[in-house]
Amino acid sequence: MPIVSTIHDLRERIAMGEIYGVNSQTYAHLPPEDQQAIKQAYLADQQAPAEAPAPTAPAAAPARTPAEATTPQEAVQAIHALPVPDTSDLAGMPSYAAQSVYEGRAQTFNQTRAEAAQAALDRMAPQRSDFAGLNGATASYEYSQSLQYFNSDPYVRELNRIVAEATDKPNQIPSYLTDAPARVDPQQVPLPQMRGALALLGVDLPPNATPEQVAAGYRILSTVPEDMMGALINPGSQVTFNTGAGGLSTPSFVPVRGEAGVAVEGKTELSDVQTGVNFEQTQQFRMSVQTQGEAGIDFGRTPLGKLYKWADRLGQLPDSVRALSDSSPMLSRLVRGLPVSGSYHEFSGARLTYEAVVTPQQGTQLANGQLEAAPNPLDPLNMPTGTSVLIRGQSLQGSEWEAAYKAFTVGGSTTNLEGMGFGVRRLEGSVVEVYSGPVKTVENEMFLGLGRQGTLAIGLATEHKSETQNMSVARIDLSTSEGQAAYQQFMSTGQVPGWSPPGVQQSGTTSIYTGEHAAFIGVQVGGLELGGSSDSQLTIARTTWQDGTIEQRNTYALGNNHVSDVSFNIGPDGKPIDAQTQWRVVLGNYDSTLTSYLNDAYHRDLSNPQSSYGRFDGDQHVQLTFSTADLMALRDQARDYVRGLQGQEKLDALDRDPVVAFGMEESLAAAKTPEDVYRIVSNDFYQFHMAEDLLGMSLQTGRTIPGQMAIRDAG
C-alpha cells in the first residue's frame, strides 16, 4: 500500500481513538521501543496483500538518472554513474589554457552532482506535513523519529557528503571517479614482508639471499592474484615460534673469541589492565617473531686460564709449566686471560609484530592461550568497539654489549627498526579506521649492577622505546556495499583510500609519536624480578583530514592508574577551535575516601552541605574534565583562596616569583596560562592530596570546583 494511503488510513483511526491499531491513550504511555515495534508491525500489515499474492512483477530497472531514483541508494548510484568530463581534447593546449578549461568543466560537473544530491535529499526526506493528522505531541515525535531514521541511512550520509565535497572543491573532480583501482606494487613490498609472503606460499628465501634470489622472490610475488596479496603481506596473528640456531665461532681457549650465527626468537606479552579516558579499560597484547644474524667478539677469562689458576693454587702446577708460561707473553695472556670480561655483538634481520589493544575480557582469554580472541582485521565488525590491531613488518639492525669486572656488570643494547605498518581500529557503530604507512622504531636497554643480567643480578635496568608512524588514514562505513568494497580494496592492496570515495567518511594522513620508558631496580633471578618498577608512555597523534581540519591528541600514561589527556581541533583556516579543546585527568583505582573529598569539592551543595564520606565502597575510577575556561577559572579560585588566607601580599609575591609557590593551591594561584594550570592538576605528585586541597579551596571560597567530574566503581 502506498505510504500516502497508509497515512490517510492512520488519520481516520486516530479520529476513532486508535493509532497503529491500538488505543491512542495506551500507545502514548508506552516506552518508545514498544511504540516503534507496534508502528512497524502495523505498517507491515497494511502493506501486506489481503488476498493471494499477485504475480511477482519484474524487478525495477536501476534508475538511469538521479531524478528517477526512488531511494537514497539509487540516487547515490545514479550520481556516481554520471559521465566524468572528457579531457582527452586538452592534450595539445598550453598548460594554462588546458587548466582553465578543465576547471570550468569540473565546476559544471560538480555543480550537477551537488544539485542532484540535494534534490534527492529534499525529495525523499520526511516532511512535517506527513503527520498533520496526528495530535501535536505525537506528530512531533513521529516526525523527529522518521527524520532521525532518514538521516542515519548511510546513503543519505553519502548524499550529504557529495554536496559537501562538490562545495569544498568545486574545481576538482574527485580522484576516486578518475583513478583506476590501486594495485599494490610487489616491488614496493619491504623485504621482510616479501620473505614472509613467500614463506606462506611454501617458498623459503635463504637467510643470506643473493641479489639474484631476492629479485626472483619479487618476480614470484608479482604473480600472486590481487585478492591474495593483502593476506600474504599482512599475515595477521599467525606467528610461529622456533628455537635453535646454527653458526660458527673461534675456539673457547682464545681470550678474544669471534663468533657468528643465526637466531630465531618469538615473544608474547600481555600488559596489565589500564584505565583510560572515559574509563575505557584496555590491555596491550603483542606477539612478535624475529630472525637475525649476528657476529661479534667475546673477551675475558678462558677455561684454560681457570684451570691454570686452580692448579697453581693447589700446588699442582709444575715449575717448568710456570716458567714456560712466564717466558712467553702470548702464552701468558692465553692462560691468565683478561682482567675484564665482556662481549660486543652486531646483528641484523627482520621482525614481524602483531600488536593489539584488547578489552580485559579478551585479555583473560589471551592469558589462557586462546589466541582466537585476538582482534582479527579480516573480521572487523566482530572487533569490540575501541579495540585495534597494528601489524608491523620491519627490518632491524642493532648491537649489544656487556662488560664485567669482578662482580660488577654494565651492559646495553640498541635496536633500530624500519618498515611498514598496517592496522585497523573499530570505532562506534559500523565504522572502522584503517591506516597504513612507514614505521620507524628505536629500542634501547641498559643494565648497571652486580651479577649477570638474565641469570642472577641486583641493580638498575632501564628500557626506552620510541616510534614514529607516518600513515595514511581513512574511516570506512561498513554498513554500505561501497564501504565494504573500499575495505576489501584496502585489505587486498594495503593502500588506504584517497579523497573520500563512496563509503569512506574521511581520509587524510596521521603522524603518531610514541615514547615508552620502563625502569626496574631490585633483584633478577632468571626471568623473576623482585623489586620496584615504574613505566610511562607518551603518545602524540596528529591527524590532518582532506578538508583541512586537524585533530590532535596528546596522552601521557604513568603506570596503569594515572592518565593525562589533551585533545584539540584546528579548523581549515588554521585557527584552533577552543570550544572543542578538552583537558582530562583519569585517576584509576582511586581511594574511596579521597574520591568522596573530590566529589564534595565538585558537587557539594554549599547552602546545605552534606559530606559524601562513606558513600563509596572500595576503590573508584575518577575522571576530571576541563575546558580552557574551566582551567583559568580554577586558577582564579586558587588566587581567591590564597588571598583569603594569606593576604594580597602573598599573592603579589607569587606573581613576582612563581618559584616560591609551595603546595598545589599556591602553584595554581601562580599559574599564568591554561597549560600551567593543567600541568599542576595532572601532575601525579599531587594526585593523593589533590582531593583535600581542592575540597579546602571549595569550602574556603564558597564555590564548587570548575569543570566536570565523573566516577565509576573500580570493582
Disulfide bonds with the S-S distance in Angstrom:
none
